Amino acid sequence: MAAAGRGRQDGSGTGAYLREGVRLPAVKDVAEAVTALIAAARHDMRKEGLMVQDDDGGTAALRADRLGRRYGRVWGLRDCTVEVPAGAIVGLIGPNGAGKTTLLEMIIGLLEPTEGEISVFGTTSRAQPAARLARVGYLAQDHPLYRDFSVADMFRLGRAMNPSWDQGLPQARMEALGIPLKRKVKTLSGGQQAQVALTMALAKRAPLLVLDEPVSSLDPVARLEFMRDLMASVAVTGLTVIIASHVVSELERFCDWLIVLTGGHVQLAGPADDLIDAHRLLTVPRATPDAELPGFPVHRTDDGQHSTVLVRIDPSQPAVQQRPGWQAGPAGFEQLVLAYLQRRPRTAAGYDTALTATEVTR
């Protein structure tokens, strides 16, 4: 099995660092604290040699090459090509039926591709299924736990099933969260169950953590607490995280990488800041044809005498030239995402309309 990291496993590693080295921010401060927390904690952990790293050094955390999955005659996902670097926090966004769960289930090995290839830190499910499984932690939307088990029973099960299990982490997290180990799972609140499930995924000590709509069933306070604790753990360990969610504002706050799926195809993929820099939001007279716009029109909304258009540009070129009656400004994260979600899905014949990390970093 691949080593999940170089952190200490004797209780003085991740678990102890959560107790002593990182003070979790209050819920009301989470938006402002997360960025500073991640930067500071990762810096400290690198100095102490406690960062979770994979044996493959600079190998991409996730690589999909023309990946596809067919259900009968219907393609759930097709021509998916992405490469996610280690340490990224990836927001995976798309409407229902876009292919998000299909992609996640191929990443964790529950589904095999119909075509193409997928690898996690250089290993594929077909070639090395056990090694690939050891490198991925997974948290499903419904936070599956055995309801009649105690919290301690769940952690004993996790320890028995995962050779790299970090026993100090569950004990430290439950103590910090005030969740008694003797409590039955069925007596816990939804937020507490989500925290136990997250702890199970983190204690596996896998370098890639995959979360499928992890906070969709939680109330706002529990959602913030969950994301706060997740980001604190990411700051400590250097995990690569892929989060599927419909809450765009939440992903904007926490994610530095973005994948947008619609109609079973990747519409957008790459570092969030680079993608934003590659777009401009224009307000132009409604009569302005697309051919006169500076760049590729991604989405256009006509309203009265004017049109609002998100255009894809070449960031290396001079700024968009102002014309009489035109206004140009930067695109926001949410504006970018919604524009790609609303446009007509790309098909196999339309590669030129998708924007990937390779294109934005040329």
C-alpha positions as CSV (number, residue, x, y, z in Angstrom):
1,M,0.0,0.0,0.0
2,A,1.2,3.5,-0.8
3,A,2.3,5.6,2.2
4,A,-0.3,8.2,2.9
5,G,2.2,10.6,4.3
6,R,5.3,11.3,6.3
7,G,3.4,12.7,9.4
8,R,3.9,10.9,12.7
9,Q,1.4,8.2,13.5
10,D,2.0,8.0,17.3
11,G,-0.5,10.7,18.3
12,S,2.1,13.5,18.0
13,G,1.4,14.1,14.3
14,T,-1.9,15.3,12.9
15,G,-4.0,14.7,15.9
16,A,-1.6,16.5,18.3
17,Y,-1.2,19.4,15.9
18,L,-4.9,19.9,15.8
19,R,-4.9,20.1,19.6
20,E,-1.8,22.3,20.0
21,G,-0.8,23.9,16.7
22,V,-4.0,25.2,15.2
23,R,-6.7,27.1,16.9
24,L,-9.9,26.7,14.9
25,P,-11.5,30.0,14.0
26,A,-15.0,30.9,15.4
27,V,-17.9,30.3,13.0
28,K,-18.5,34.0,12.5
29,D,-14.8,34.5,11.5
30,V,-14.5,31.6,9.1
31,A,-14.6,33.5,5.8
32,E,-11.7,35.8,6.9
33,A,-9.7,33.2,8.8
34,V,-9.5,30.3,6.3
35,T,-7.0,31.8,3.9
36,A,-4.6,32.9,6.6
37,L,-5.1,29.6,8.5
38,I,-4.1,27.5,5.4
39,A,-1.1,29.6,4.6
40,A,0.3,29.8,8.1
41,A,-0.4,26.2,9.1
42,R,1.1,24.8,5.8
43,H,4.2,26.9,6.4
44,D,4.6,25.6,9.9
45,M,4.0,22.0,8.9
46,R,6.6,22.2,6.1
47,K,9.2,23.5,8.6
48,E,8.4,20.6,11.0
49,G,8.3,18.0,8.3
50,L,4.7,17.0,9.0
51,M,3.1,17.8,5.7
52,V,1.2,14.9,4.2
53,Q,3.1,14.0,0.9
54,D,2.9,11.2,-1.6
55,D,5.8,9.1,-2.5
56,D,5.5,10.2,-6.2
57,G,6.8,13.7,-5.6
58,G,5.6,15.9,-8.4
59,T,3.1,13.5,-9.9
60,A,-0.3,15.0,-10.5
61,A,-2.9,14.1,-7.8
62,L,-5.5,13.3,-10.5
63,R,-5.1,12.8,-14.2
64,A,-8.0,11.9,-16.5
65,D,-7.3,11.4,-20.2
66,R,-10.4,11.4,-22.5
67,L,-12.3,9.7,-19.7
68,G,-15.8,8.4,-20.4
69,R,-18.5,6.3,-18.8
70,R,-21.5,5.0,-20.6
71,Y,-24.8,3.6,-19.1
72,G,-26.4,1.6,-21.8
73,R,-26.7,3.9,-24.8
74,V,-26.3,7.1,-22.7
75,W,-23.0,8.7,-21.8
76,G,-22.9,9.9,-18.2
77,L,-19.4,11.4,-18.9
78,R,-17.3,11.7,-22.0
79,D,-14.0,13.2,-23.3
80,C,-13.1,14.3,-19.8
81,T,-9.4,15.4,-19.7
82,V,-8.2,17.2,-16.6
83,E,-5.0,17.2,-14.6
84,V,-5.1,18.4,-11.0
85,P,-1.9,19.2,-9.1
86,A,-1.1,17.9,-5.7
87,G,-2.3,20.2,-2.9
88,A,-5.1,21.8,-4.9
89,I,-8.6,22.4,-3.3
90,V,-10.9,21.7,-6.2
91,G,-14.5,22.8,-6.6
92,L,-16.5,20.5,-8.9
93,I,-19.6,22.2,-10.0
94,G,-22.4,21.2,-12.4
95,P,-26.2,20.8,-12.5
96,N,-27.9,17.5,-11.6
97,G,-27.1,14.9,-14.2
98,A,-23.9,16.7,-15.4
99,G,-21.6,13.8,-14.6
100,K,-20.2,14.9,-11.2
101,T,-21.0,11.7,-9.3
102,T,-19.9,9.6,-12.3
103,L,-16.5,11.3,-12.3
104,L,-16.1,11.0,-8.5
105,E,-17.0,7.3,-8.5
106,M,-14.4,6.7,-11.1
107,I,-11.8,8.6,-9.1
108,I,-12.5,6.5,-6.0
109,G,-12.7,3.2,-8.0
110,L,-16.4,2.4,-7.7
111,L,-16.8,2.6,-11.4
112,E,-14.5,1.6,-14.2
113,P,-14.2,3.8,-17.3
114,T,-15.9,2.8,-20.5
115,E,-13.1,4.6,-22.4
116,G,-10.1,6.6,-21.5
117,E,-7.9,6.4,-18.4
118,I,-7.8,7.9,-14.9
119,S,-5.0,7.8,-12.4
120,V,-4.5,9.0,-8.8
121,F,-0.9,10.0,-8.0
122,G,0.2,7.9,-11.0
123,T,-1.7,4.7,-10.2
124,T,-4.7,3.4,-12.1
125,S,-7.5,1.2,-10.7
126,R,-6.9,-1.4,-13.5
127,A,-3.2,-1.7,-12.8
128,Q,-3.0,-1.3,-9.1
129,P,-6.5,-1.2,-7.5
130,A,-5.3,-1.7,-3.9
131,A,-2.6,1.0,-4.1
132,R,-5.1,3.5,-5.8
133,L,-7.7,2.8,-3.1
134,A,-5.2,3.5,-0.3
135,R,-4.6,7.0,-1.8
136,V,-8.2,8.2,-1.8
137,G,-10.5,9.1,1.1
138,Y,-14.1,9.5,0.3
139,L,-17.1,11.2,2.0
140,A,-20.5,10.6,0.4
141,Q,-23.5,13.0,0.5
142,D,-25.4,11.0,3.1
143,H,-22.4,10.5,5.4
144,P,-22.9,6.7,5.6
145,L,-22.3,5.4,9.1
146,Y,-23.6,2.3,11.0
147,R,-26.4,3.8,13.1
148,D,-26.2,1.2,15.9
149,F,-22.4,1.6,16.3
150,S,-20.9,3.9,18.8
151,V,-18.5,6.6,17.6
152,A,-15.6,4.5,19.0
153,D,-16.9,1.5,17.2
154,M,-16.8,3.4,13.9
155,F,-13.2,4.4,14.5
156,R,-12.2,0.8,15.4
157,L,-13.7,-0.3,12.1
158,G,-11.8,2.4,10.3
159,R,-8.6,1.3,12.0
160,A,-9.1,-2.3,11.1
161,M,-9.8,-1.5,7.4
162,N,-7.0,1.0,6.9
163,P,-3.3,0.2,7.6
164,S,-2.3,3.8,7.6
165,W,-5.0,4.9,10.0
166,D,-4.1,7.8,12.3
167,Q,-5.6,6.9,15.6
168,G,-4.6,10.1,17.3
169,L,-6.7,12.2,14.9
170,P,-10.2,10.8,15.7
171,Q,-9.6,11.1,19.4
172,A,-8.3,14.7,19.1
173,R,-11.2,15.8,16.8
174,M,-13.9,14.3,18.9
175,E,-12.5,15.8,22.1
176,A,-12.3,19.2,20.4
177,L,-15.8,18.9,19.0
178,G,-17.3,17.6,22.3
179,I,-18.6,14.4,20.7
180,P,-18.4,11.5,23.2
181,L,-16.9,8.3,21.8
182,K,-19.5,6.2,23.6
183,R,-22.4,7.9,21.9
184,K,-24.4,5.9,19.4
185,V,-24.3,7.3,15.9
186,K,-28.1,7.3,15.7
187,T,-28.2,9.7,18.7
188,L,-26.0,12.3,17.1
189,S,-27.2,15.4,15.2
190,G,-26.8,15.7,11.5
191,G,-23.9,18.0,12.0
192,Q,-22.2,15.7,14.4
193,Q,-22.7,12.7,12.1
194,A,-21.1,14.7,9.3
195,Q,-18.1,15.5,11.5
196,V,-17.7,11.8,12.4
197,A,-17.8,10.8,8.7
198,L,-15.3,13.5,7.9
199,T,-13.0,12.3,10.7
200,M,-13.2,8.7,9.2
201,A,-12.1,10.1,5.8
202,L,-9.3,12.2,7.3
203,A,-7.9,9.5,9.6
204,K,-7.4,7.2,6.6
205,R,-4.4,9.5,5.9
206,A,-4.9,9.3,2.1
207,P,-3.4,12.2,0.1
208,L,-6.5,12.8,-1.9
209,L,-9.9,13.5,-0.2
210,V,-13.1,13.3,-2.3
211,L,-16.3,14.8,-1.0
212,D,-19.7,14.5,-2.8
213,E,-22.1,17.3,-1.6
214,P,-20.9,16.9,2.0
215,V,-22.9,19.7,3.5
216,S,-26.1,19.7,1.4
217,S,-28.2,18.3,4.3
218,L,-26.7,20.5,7.0
219,D,-28.1,23.7,8.5
220,P,-26.0,26.9,7.9
221,V,-24.1,26.8,11.2
222,A,-23.3,23.1,10.8
223,R,-22.2,23.8,7.2
224,L,-19.8,26.5,8.3
225,E,-18.4,24.4,11.1
226,F,-17.9,21.4,8.8
227,M,-16.1,23.5,6.2
228,R,-14.0,25.3,8.9
229,D,-12.8,22.0,10.3
230,L,-12.2,20.6,6.8
231,M,-10.0,23.5,5.8
232,A,-8.1,23.4,9.1
233,S,-7.3,19.8,8.4
234,V,-6.2,20.6,4.8
235,A,-4.0,23.4,6.2
236,V,-2.3,20.9,8.5
237,T,-1.8,18.0,6.1
238,G,-1.5,19.5,2.6
239,L,-4.3,17.2,1.3
240,T,-5.5,17.5,-2.2
241,V,-9.3,17.9,-2.0
242,I,-12.1,17.6,-4.6
243,I,-15.4,19.0,-3.4
244,A,-18.6,18.6,-5.4
245,S,-21.2,21.2,-4.4
246,H,-24.0,23.3,-5.8
247,V,-23.2,26.2,-3.4
248,V,-21.0,28.4,-5.6
249,S,-20.3,31.0,-2.9
250,E,-19.0,28.3,-0.6
251,L,-16.6,27.0,-3.2
252,E,-15.4,30.5,-4.0
253,R,-14.4,31.0,-0.4
254,F,-12.4,27.8,-0.1
255,C,-11.3,26.5,-3.5
256,D,-8.3,27.5,-5.6
257,W,-9.1,25.1,-8.5
258,L,-12.3,24.7,-10.5
259,I,-13.9,22.1,-12.7
260,V,-17.3,22.9,-14.3
261,L,-19.3,20.0,-15.9
262,T,-22.4,20.3,-18.0
263,G,-24.0,17.7,-20.2
264,G,-21.4,15.1,-19.3
265,H,-18.5,17.3,-20.6
266,V,-15.9,19.5,-19.0
267,Q,-16.6,23.1,-19.8
268,L,-14.0,24.7,-17.7
269,A,-11.0,23.4,-15.7
270,G,-8.0,25.0,-14.1
271,P,-6.7,27.3,-11.3
272,A,-9.5,29.6,-10.3
273,D,-7.5,32.8,-10.5
274,D,-6.2,32.0,-13.9
275,L,-9.6,31.2,-15.2
276,I,-11.0,34.5,-13.9
277,D,-8.1,36.4,-15.4
278,A,-8.9,34.8,-18.8
279,H,-12.4,36.4,-18.9
280,R,-13.9,39.8,-19.0
281,L,-17.5,41.0,-18.4
282,L,-18.7,43.4,-21.0
283,T,-21.7,45.7,-21.2
284,V,-22.3,46.6,-24.9
285,P,-25.1,48.1,-27.0
286,R,-27.5,45.3,-27.8
287,A,-27.0,45.6,-31.5
288,T,-23.3,44.7,-31.1
289,P,-22.7,41.4,-33.0
290,D,-20.6,38.6,-31.4
291,A,-18.0,39.0,-34.2
292,E,-17.1,42.4,-32.9
293,L,-16.5,41.3,-29.3
294,P,-12.8,41.0,-28.1
295,G,-12.6,37.3,-27.5
296,F,-14.9,34.3,-27.5
297,P,-18.4,35.0,-26.1
298,V,-19.2,32.5,-23.4
299,H,-22.6,33.7,-22.4
300,R,-24.7,36.7,-23.4
301,T,-27.8,38.3,-21.7
302,D,-29.8,40.8,-23.7
303,D,-31.7,43.4,-21.6
304,G,-33.4,46.5,-23.1
305,Q,-30.8,48.5,-25.0
306,H,-27.7,46.7,-23.7
307,S,-26.2,43.2,-23.6
308,T,-24.0,41.8,-20.8
309,V,-21.5,39.4,-22.2
310,L,-18.9,37.2,-20.6
311,V,-16.0,36.8,-23.0
312,R,-12.9,34.6,-22.9
313,I,-9.8,36.5,-23.7
314,D,-6.0,35.9,-23.9
315,P,-4.7,37.3,-20.6
316,S,-1.3,38.0,-22.3
317,Q,-2.8,40.4,-24.8
318,P,-3.5,44.1,-24.1
319,A,-6.6,45.1,-22.1
320,V,-9.9,45.2,-23.8
321,Q,-10.2,48.4,-25.7
322,Q,-13.0,50.6,-24.6
323,R,-15.5,51.8,-27.2
324,P,-18.2,54.4,-27.0
325,G,-21.1,52.8,-25.1
326,W,-19.0,49.9,-23.9
327,Q,-18.1,49.0,-20.3
328,A,-15.5,46.3,-19.4
329,G,-14.6,44.9,-16.1
330,P,-13.2,41.7,-14.4
331,A,-15.4,38.7,-14.0
332,G,-16.2,37.4,-10.6
333,F,-16.0,33.7,-9.5
334,E,-19.8,33.3,-9.4
335,Q,-20.3,35.1,-12.7
336,L,-17.8,32.9,-14.4
337,V,-19.4,29.7,-13.0
338,L,-23.0,30.7,-13.8
339,A,-22.1,31.7,-17.3
340,Y,-20.6,28.3,-18.1
341,L,-23.5,26.5,-16.4
342,Q,-26.0,28.4,-18.5
343,R,-24.3,27.9,-21.9
344,R,-25.2,25.1,-24.2
345,P,-23.2,22.0,-23.3
346,R,-20.1,21.3,-25.4
347,T,-20.2,18.1,-27.4
348,A,-17.4,15.8,-28.7
349,A,-17.3,18.0,-31.8
350,G,-16.8,21.2,-29.9
351,Y,-13.5,21.1,-28.2
352,D,-12.7,24.7,-29.1
353,T,-15.4,26.0,-26.7
354,A,-14.0,24.4,-23.6
355,L,-11.3,26.1,-21.5
356,T,-8.8,23.9,-19.6
357,A,-5.8,24.5,-17.4
358,T,-3.5,23.9,-20.3
359,E,-4.9,26.8,-22.2
360,V,-5.0,29.3,-19.4
361,T,-1.4,28.6,-18.3
362,R,0.2,28.8,-21.7
